[in-house]
Amino acid sequence: MQEIVVDTIGALRDTHLVYAFCTACRRDTQLDLARLAAVYGGGLTLGDLRERLTCRRCGGRSREIRIVYGLPPGSNTYGRGGV
């Protein structure tokens, strides 16, 4: 069985929903991966993306931000992950 790598925004863009969660103020938001890929390139890793994010509510940076991704509702494939 071939391992599926889902650590870049390009790999997740068309198949997963990706959210940023701020542990400092508990704000979460779904990320627009198509827009982020257009700006930073599809090869940007989730870890590198996390380093670039800032919470719009409290100004929290990478230590407070968590990236969570999962499959869209109704998907026939199971899996979860996060950084």
FIVODREN-860607 format. One record per residue: y negated, x, z of N, C-alpha, C in turn; residue number from 0. Coordinates in steps of 0.05 Angstrom, whole numbers, plus 5000, padded with zeros to 4 digits. Example, Ala and Ser with C-alpha at 12.3 -4.5 7.8 and 13.67 -1.06 7.14 Angstrom:
BEGIN
[minu [5114 5264 5156] [5090 5246 5156] [5066 5264 5156] 0]
[minu [5045 5257 5142] [5021 5273 5143] [4999 5258 5157] 1]
***
This chain:
BEGIN
[minu [5023 5017 5000] [5000 5000 5000] [4975 5018 5000] 0]
[minu [4956 5011 4984] [4931 5027 4981] [4911 5018 5003] 1]
[minu [4899 5037 5016] [4879 5031 5036] [4853 5022 5023] 2]
[minu [4840 5001 5033] [4815 4991 5022] [4793 5002 5040] 3]
[minu [4774 5016 5028] [4752 5028 5042] [4728 5009 5041] 4]
[minu [4718 5001 5064] [4696 4982 5065] [4673 4994 5083] 5]
[minu [4668 5019 5079] [4647 5032 5096] [4620 5035 5082] 6]
[minu [4618 5025 5057] [4592 5027 5043] [4582 4999 5037] 7]
[minu [4556 4997 5033] [4545 4970 5027] [4554 4961 5000] 8]
[minu [4559 4979 4981] [4569 4972 4955] [4597 4960 4956] 9]
[minu [4614 4971 4974] [4641 4960 4977] [4642 4933 4990] 10]
[minu [4622 4927 5007] [4621 4901 5021] [4604 4880 5007] 11]
[minu [4587 4889 4990] [4566 4871 4978] [4576 4844 4968] 12]
[minu [4598 4845 4953] [4607 4820 4940] [4629 4806 4955] 13]
[minu [4639 4817 4976] [4662 4806 4989] [4659 4799 5019] 14]
[minu [4638 4809 5032] [4635 4805 5060] [4607 4796 5068] 15]
[minu [4605 4783 5091] [4579 4777 5103] [4574 4799 5123] 16]
[minu [4550 4810 5124] [4544 4832 5141] [4519 4824 5158] 17]
[minu [4521 4829 5184] [4500 4821 5202] [4491 4846 5218] 18]
[minu [4466 4846 5226] [4455 4866 5245] [4450 4851 5271] 19]
[minu [4459 4863 5293] [4456 4851 5319] [4442 4871 5337] 20]
[minu [4420 4862 5349] [4405 4879 5367] [4414 4873 5396] 21]
[minu [4426 4893 5409] [4435 4889 5436] [4413 4888 5456] 22]
[minu [4389 4898 5449] [4367 4898 5468] [4355 4869 5471] 23]
[minu [4351 4855 5449] [4339 4828 5451] [4358 4806 5442] 24]
[minu [4382 4813 5433] [4403 4795 5424] [4396 4780 5398] 25]
[minu [4379 4790 5382] [4372 4778 5356] [4394 4787 5337] 26]
[minu [4402 4768 5319] [4420 4776 5297] [4410 4764 5271] 27]
[minu [4417 4777 5250] [4408 4768 5223] [4428 4777 5202] 28]
[minu [4433 4760 5183] [4450 4768 5160] [4434 4786 5142] 29]
[minu [4446 4808 5134] [4433 4828 5117] [4437 4821 5087] 30]
[minu [4417 4825 5071] [4418 4821 5043] [4428 4846 5030] 31]
[minu [4454 4848 5026] [4466 4873 5016] [4458 4879 4987] 32]
[minu [4454 4859 4971] [4445 4864 4943] [4418 4878 4943] 33]
[minu [4400 4868 4960] [4373 4881 4962] [4375 4909 4973] 34]
[minu [4391 4912 4994] [4393 4938 5007] [4406 4958 4987] 35]
[minu [4426 4949 4972] [4438 4967 4952] [4418 4975 4930] 36]
[minu [4401 4956 4923] [4381 4962 4902] [4361 4983 4913] 37]
[minu [4355 4982 4938] [4335 5001 4950] [4348 5028 4956] 38]
[minu [4371 5028 4970] [4384 5052 4980] [4408 5062 4964] 39]
[minu [4418 5045 4946] [4442 5052 4931] [4467 5041 4944] 40]
[minu [4487 5034 4928] [4511 5022 4938] [4529 5041 4955] 41]
[minu [4524 5067 4953] [4540 5086 4967] [4530 5091 4996] 42]
[minu [4509 5077 5005] [4499 5080 5032] [4521 5070 5051] 43]
[minu [4528 5087 5071] [4548 5079 5090] [4536 5060 5111] 44]
[minu [4553 5045 5124] [4543 5027 5145] [4530 5043 5168] 45]
[minu [4541 5066 5174] [4529 5083 5195] [4501 5092 5187] 46]
[minu [4498 5100 5162] [4471 5108 5153] [4452 5085 5152] 47]
[minu [4462 5061 5144] [4446 5037 5144] [4436 5031 5173] 48]
[minu [4454 5033 5192] [4447 5028 5220] [4425 5046 5229] 49]
[minu [4425 5071 5221] [4404 5090 5229] [4377 5082 5217] 50]
[minu [4376 5067 5195] [4351 5060 5183] [4340 5033 5193] 51]
[minu [4356 5018 5207] [4347 4991 5215] [4330 4992 5240] 52]
[minu [4311 4973 5241] [4294 4969 5264] [4293 4939 5269] 53]
[minu [4297 4931 5294] [4296 4902 5300] [4267 4892 5296] 54]
[minu [4265 4870 5282] [4238 4858 5277] [4227 4845 5301] 55]
[minu [4244 4838 5321] [4234 4824 5344] [4224 4844 5365] 56]
[minu [4240 4864 5372] [4233 4881 5395] [4228 4910 5387] 57]
[minu [4233 4917 5362] [4229 4944 5353] [4252 4963 5359] 58]
[minu [4274 4952 5369] [4298 4968 5376] [4307 4984 5351] 59]
[minu [4318 5008 5357] [4327 5026 5335] [4358 5029 5337] 60]
[minu [4369 5049 5325] [4397 5052 5319] [4415 5048 5344] 61]
[minu [4407 5058 5367] [4424 5056 5391] [4427 5026 5399] 62]
[minu [4408 5010 5393] [4409 4982 5400] [4420 4964 5378] 63]
[minu [4423 4974 5354] [4432 4958 5332] [4462 4961 5327] 64]
[minu [4476 4939 5324] [4504 4939 5317] [4507 4925 5290] 65]
[minu [4524 4936 5273] [4530 4924 5247] [4557 4910 5250] 66]
[minu [4558 4884 5243] [4583 4868 5244] [4588 4856 5217] 67]
[minu [4612 4858 5207] [4618 4846 5182] [4645 4831 5183] 68]
[minu [4646 4810 5166] [4670 4794 5165] [4671 4780 5138] 69]
[minu [4694 4768 5133] [4698 4754 5108] [4684 4727 5109] 70]
[minu [4674 4717 5086] [4661 4691 5085] [4680 4669 5093] 71]
[minu [4670 4647 5103] [4687 4624 5109] [4703 4615 5085] 72]
[minu [4728 4608 5089] [4745 4599 5067] [4758 4621 5051] 73]
[minu [4754 4646 5059] [4767 4668 5045] [4797 4668 5051] 74]
[minu [4813 4676 5032] [4842 4676 5035] [4852 4702 5047] 75]
[minu [4834 4722 5052] [4842 4747 5063] [4830 4750 5091] 76]
[minu [4846 4760 5109] [4837 4763 5137] [4828 4791 5143] 77]
[minu [4809 4794 5160] [4800 4821 5168] [4773 4820 5181] 78]
[minu [4768 4839 5199] [4742 4842 5211] [4736 4871 5216] 79]
[minu [4711 4877 5220] [4705 4905 5226] [4677 4907 5237] 80]
[minu [4668 4931 5242] [4642 4935 5252] [4636 4964 5257] 81]
[minu [4611 4969 5260] [4602 4997 5265] [4583 4995 5289] 82]
***
